[in-house]
Amino acid sequence: MRVLFYGRLADAIGPELQLELPPGCSVASIRERLASEYPTAAATLTTARALTCVDGSFVRDDYLVTANDRVEFLPPLSGG
């Protein structure tokens, strides 16, 4: 599965990863795995303000992904 990261997540993890995940994996389980493998990104990944897109659509943490999906994690944005 292709997983993309932006902003501070890309700084901590890299812009893109290929992950092997079990069928029927939820976005929440992907977040948990990434947070454990990349502790410097854990706080950003686990905040409720971090968004997830699957194939261009925003999804919640209970969304189940497939092997062909493109998952994107967007850190919280600030500014004004």
Summary of the structure (lengths in Angstrom):
residues: 80
radius of gyration: 11.6
end to end distance: 34.5
largest distance: 40.4
contacts: 209
relative contact order: 0.29
helix: 32%
strand: 26%
